[in-house]
């Protein structure tokens, strides 16, 4: 396999726009689950998310699970405990 750049490796893919993308969601063993009715839409999780994957919806914030690595920081900083971490695969 020949790589196109010196930074590319078997852990990276090239998407349709030829940007290098790292699929961090494949690493996680847990994911954030938001209790949408309890979220006060304060934005604390948005501010502290290290990957910037928290997105604002009409009345709540939630992680974009395609980019979330499951670190749990959002759940840890939520002032009203509206976010809990659940094991990946548990619906």
Buried (B, 14 or more C-beta within 10 A) or exposed (E): EEEEEEEBEEEBEEEEEEEEEEEBBEEBEBBBBBEBEEBEEBEBBBEBBEBEBBEEEEEBBBBEEEBBBBBBBBBEBBEEEBBEBEEEEEE
